[in-house]
């Protein structure tokens, strides 16, 4: 048998262009890549200069560093021409892993690179149009110590203002170890110079700031984890290289440093959650329930916290549910019938969103047993399960319709009451009307009227000061709503702020 023929794989030209263009789609990520390359080239300063066109859109960016640059033709072949050349241990790179990142700069526009007597020009858009492998022009040029990258942006790339680009780049490089300037302004700060919530051998930690949990890989932004996933908000800057994916925008799950960091994050959020004298943020509430579900927090540490909501937005704790002696059920938020069931003391109606947040798809009555199944010697939910009723059974005696009565059907007393109330001039210019409803004492469209339930009005003796105050509080309740309450009845943070 003759030996087999050995045939190398090849790559379609369009595939290499896709690899270059699709590493990251934003200019700030390209600027981050250039900053990282400069720092790994031992620069002490990195400078970004941006200009805008007549419409205020950035059209040209120049990035300059004073690093070692690319000195020889051999280095050009190995480090600039060839994509994917492995790095050697002797190079002592901080972030570089794949030698692909310069393609992010190529993807943003026409590039002119100048370094150590060489000039390289690229135009990926022209290569794509010609259906050819990406190429660059190589010229001999005046000596330039370091590296200078000039990018004339393609029209379909970044179209924002200089100030917007400055803020985006700042977020990417905020904690790098060398000075970074954008149009003359320093935009970074070294982590050693700042005050942190906590510091260990792995990272710097700052909790309870911002909207998400931002992860910086040795000073450069790597990942933004939603608060609902992390359970905390803040900033973490690693001291050592994290193991990241190809695009460098996500830490891999088998990264040992990140796994240790996650333990600190979890301890912080659990410590904060246990402070029962504060209202939990939504992401903290979900994280606490997930930790309980997964057996990573003690039931006694969180049983008194408001981790659930009624259908009308009032918070409930495990203890509230456990001690409840009414029938109970799950239903959607803002349900008017559920609100009436709770007002009349007939049932406890819990917003079923918590089941969705926990990924539960079993029987409703088994939810609390399921949620605490990992708790050693947890509570006995048998009485709670026995008190559960299907919501349709609880609500069958109620209609959730809301009907305004025409003025010709009002009684003399009702006309007088509405006239007096409107005359007080304290209802945000909303008319006062009469109506009929099984589920609401009053309702509003959020802007032009408040409707009083006839049966509710007749239950009051307005000659009683206490009952008159109760009636006016109902009116104030409706004024606090700036949206319709005849379809749903949710009491969020904005409502309580307005009401109080």
N, C-alpha and C positions, 0 to 999 in steps of 0.2 A: 504493500500500500504506500503510495507517495505521501509525503507529509502534507498536512492541511495548509491551505493558503491563508495567511494572516492578513486581514483587511481592517484598517483603522476606521472608526466611525468618523463622520464629518458633521458639520453643523450648517444648517441653512443660514444664509446671511440675515434673513429677517429674525431668526431666533436670537442671534447675538444682539441685534438692535433691541429686541424686546427685553433681553436681560439687562441691557444698559438702561432702558427707559423705565422699567417697571420695578426697580429696586425701591423707589419712593417717588411720589408724584409732586412734591412740593419744593419750593426753592429753599425754604428754611432748613429742610433736611439736607439739601445739597450744600448749604453753607455750613451745616454741622459737620458733614463729611470733610469739607476742606479744612475746617478748624481742627478736627481730629488728626488729619494727615500732617498739618503744620506742627502740632504739639509733638507728634511722634518723630518729626524731623528736628526736634530740639529747638524749636523757635522760642523766643521769650516774649513775643508780641504778635498779635494777629489783627489785621486792620481790614475793615469792610467799608467800601465807599459805594453809595447807591445814588443814581440820578433818575429823574422822572421826565416823561414827555410832556407835551403841552396840556394834556388832560390830567396830569398828576399821577399817572401810572408809572411804576418803576419800569425802566426800559434797559438799564445797563447797571451792572454791578462789577466792581473790581475788588478782589480779595488778595491781600499781600501778607507774606510772612517773612521772617528773617532766619528761617531754618537752614538745613544743610543743602536743600535742593537736590536736583538730579544732575550729576556732574559728568558722567561719561556716556558714550553711545551704548555701551553694554547695559548700563542701568536703564537707559531709555527702552532698550529691547525687553528687558526683564520686568521693569516696573511700570512702564507707561504703555508700551505697545501690547503686551500680553495680558489678557484678563485671566484671573484665577491662579496666578503663580503662588505656590505656598510660601508662607513666611518662615524664615529660619529662626530658631530659638535665640541666636545671637543678635537678632535685630531688636529684641526686647520691646515688642510692640505692646501698646496698652489696650487698643481697641481692634486694630486690624486683624482680620481672620481670613478673608477671601481674596484680597487685592482686587476688588470689584468696584469699590465705592466711588472712584473718580467718575464713573459713568453717570452718577447722579448730576454732576456738573454738566457733563456733555448733553444730558437730556433737556436741560433748561434753555439752551440757546447756542449760538455760535460761540465757540471757545477760542481764546488765544492764551496759551500758557507760555510764560517766559521764566527760564531758570538756568543759571550758570552758563550763559552763552548759547543756549538753545531756545528756539521758539517753535511751539507746536500749535497747529490750528485744526479744529474739528467742526464739522457741521453734520450732525446726525440726521437732521431733516432732509438734507440733500442726499445723503446715503440711502435713506429709506425710499425717497422718490426714485432714485436710480436703481433700486433693488440690488444693491451691492453690499459687500461686507463693510462695516464701519472702517474708516481710514482717517489718517491725519497727515497734514503737511508738516514736514520738518525743515526748519530754516536755521542757519547759523545767525546769531544775533549778538548784540552787545552783552558784555558780562553783567549778570544780575545775581547778586547774592540772595539766596532764598528762593521764593517762588511767587509769581504774580499771575493770577487767573482773572482774565477779563471775559465777561459773559454778556453778549448782546441777546437779550431775552427773546425767545420766540413769542409770537403774539398770542398763542393759546396757552401760555404758561401764566406766571403770576401777573395779576392785573390790579393789584392793590396799591396803596400809597406807600411812601417811604416810611412813615411813622408806623403803619401797620406791619410792614416787613421787619422793621426794627424790633417791635415787640415780639414777633414770632421767632426771630433769630435769638433774641435774648432768652426766651424760655428754653430754647434748645441748648444753650451753652452757659447757662447761668452760673454753674459752679465749677467750671474748668480751672486748671491750675495756672494758666498764663493769662495775661491781660488781653481782653478782646475789645476792640473799639468799633463802633458803628457810626460813620460820619463824624468821627471825633469824640464821641461819648463812650465812656467805658460802660459795658453792659453786663459784666460778670463780677462775681465776688467769690473768693476762695472760701471753702467751707470752714477752714480752720479759724477764720476771722469772725464767725457768726455764733450766735447763741442757739442751742438746740435743746429740744425736750430731753433727748437722751443720746448717748454716744457709746459705742462699743468697738471691738476690733474689726467688725464687719462694715459699719456704716454710721452715718449721722442721721438722726431722726427728728423731724419737726411735725408734731401732730396738731390737728384741729385748725388748720388753715386751708383755704381754697375750697374747691368743689369736688375734687377727686384725689386719689393718692398717686402722686407723681414719683416715678422711680428714675433716678439718675445713675447711670453706669459710670462711676469714677468722674462725676461732674457733668456728663452730657446726658441729655434726656433720652430715656430708653422707652418708657412705657407709662401710659396714663390708665390707672385701674379705676373703674367707676366706683363711687362710694358704696353703691348697693352691693358690689362684689367684695370690696375690701373691708367694709364695715367701719372704716375710718377715713378721714381726709387728712392730707398733709404732704410732706416732702421727705423722701429718703434718698440719701446720696451714698452709694457704696464706696468703700475704700479700695476694694480689689475688683478685678474684672469679673463681670457677671457672664454667665453662659447664655447667649442670646440666639435668636433665629437668624436666618439669612438677611432679612431686612433690618435687623438690629432694633426692632420696635416691640419686642416681647421677650421676656426672660423665660427660658425653658424650665419645665417643671422639675428636671433633674439637676438643676443648679444648686449645689450644696450651700453656697453663700446665701442665695435667695431663700432657701428653706429655713435657714437660721434667722434671717431677717423677718420672715413671716411669723415665726414664733414670737418675736418682740412685738410685732403689729397686733397679733392676737391677744397677748397679755395686756397691751395698752387698751384695746377696745373693751376687753372684759372688765378691767379695772374701772374704766370710765362708766361703763354700763351699770355697774353695781351701785353707783351713786343715785339712790332712789329719790332724792329731792329735786330732780331735774327731769324735764320732758325730753324723751329720747328723740333724736333725729330719725328719719325714716330708715336710713342706711344702718344706723346703730341698732334699731329695733329688729330689722331683718337679720343682721349678723348675730345678734344674741339668740334669736330663735334657731338659727342654723347651728350655732355652737351647741345649743341644748339638744337639738335633734341628733347631732353627731357625737354626743357624749363628751364634749370638750368644755363644759361649764356646769356648775352645780345648780340644781333646781332651786335650792334654798337661797342662792345668791340673786335670783331674778324673779322669784315668784310674786313679789309685790310691785314689780315694774309694769308700766302701761305698755304691753306688748301686742295687744289686740285693739280693735275698734268696734264699737257698735255700728250699726248701719247708718246712724246719724252722725258719726264722727267722734263720739265720746270714747276715751281710752279705757281699756279693761286690763286687769292683771290676771295671772293664773289664779290668784286667791279669790278674785271677784267671781270668776267662772266656777271655781270649786265650791264656793259658799252660796252660789245662786240657788234659790229654792223655787224659781218659776220654771215653766217650760222654756225651752230655748231652741234656736235654730240658726242656721246660716242663711244669709240672703245678700243681695247686692246693696251697695252703698246708696244712700239717698232714698230708700224705699219709704214712701209715705205710710203705707199700711204698717210696716215694721215700726216706724216712729210712733204711731198711735198705739200699737201693742205695748210698747215700752212705757208710754205716758200713762196708760191705764193699768200698768202693773200686771199685764196678762202674759207677757213673754219677754225673754231676753233675745235680741236679734243681733247676731254678730256678723260683721262684714266678712264675706267669704274670700276676700282678696288674700288673706293670710294663708289660706290653703294653697292658692296659686303660687304665692311667694316661696312656700316650702316644697313645692313640687308634689303635693299630695293629691292622689286621685282615688282614694278609697271611700268608704262610707263616711258620711258627715259625722255621725255620732261617735265614730272611732278615732276622730282626729286627735283629740288631746291625749288619748292613750298612745297613739302612734308617735306623737311628737315627743313624748317623755319616755319612750320605750328603752332608751339607752341610759336612763337615770337609775342608779342603784337604789333600791328600796323607794321608788318613786310613789307618788300619790295614787290612791285607788280611785279610778274615775267611774266606777260602776254606777253610782248614784247619778252622776252627770249624764252618762249614757242613757240611763232609764228615763231621764227628764227630757230627752231630745224628742222633738216632733217635726215632721215635715212642714216646711213653711206654708205650703198651700193649705194644710189642715188648720194651721193657726189663723190664717188670713181669710178663710172662707166666709166669715160673717161681715167682712168689710168691703166697701167699694172705695177705690182710690180716686174717684171722680171729684172735681172741684167745679161748682157751678155758681156763677154770679147771678144774683137776683136782680131783675129789672126794677128800677125805682118805683114803678107803679105798684109793685107787690110788697114794698116795705111797709111796716107798721108805722104808726105815728111816732112811737118811741124810738124806732130804728132811724127814722129821718132826723129826729132831734139829736140823737147820739152822734150820728155821722157829721151833722152840721157843727155841733160843739167841738168834736175832735178836730175837724178841719180848721175851725177857727183858732185853735191853739197855735197853729203855724209852726209846728215842730216836727213835721213828718217828711221833711225834705221835699216839699211841694208835691207829695203824692196824695191823690184823692182817697177818701175813706169810703168803702162800699160794703154791701152786705152780700152774703152767699151761704151756700149749704155744702157741707162736706162731712163724710164719715171719719176722715183721718186727720184733718188739720183744724186747729183753733182759728188760724188766720193764715193768709198767704199773700204773696206779692209778685209782681212782674219784675221787681228790682229797680223800677225807675218812676212809674207813673201812678200806681195805685196800691192800696192795701185792702184786702177783703177780709171782713170779720165773719166767722161762722155764726149763723143765727143761734144755733143751739149753745154754742160757747158763750155768747153774750147773755143769753137768758139764764145761764148758770151762775151769773154774778149778781150780787146785791151791791149796786154802785153807791149805796148810802153808807157802806162799810169802807173805812179808810184802807184797811188791809186788802180788801178785795179790789178796790179801785186801783191801788198800787199794782197788784198782780195783773190787772187788765192792761195797765199802761206799760208794764214790762213786756207783755206779749206784743204790744205795738212796737216797742223799742227793738224787740227781737227781730221783727220783720224789717225794720229800717236798717238793721245791721246787714241784711242780705242785699247784695247788689246784683243778684240774678234771680231767675224765676224759682219759686218754691212750691209751685203747684205740680211740678213734675218730679222733682227730687228735693231732698232736704238734708244737705250735707253741711256739717259745721267744721270747716277747716280753720287754720290759724288766722286767716284774714277776717273771718266772721267773728271770732272771739275778740280780736283786737278792736274791731269796729264796735262790737256790742259793749265791751267794758269801757 
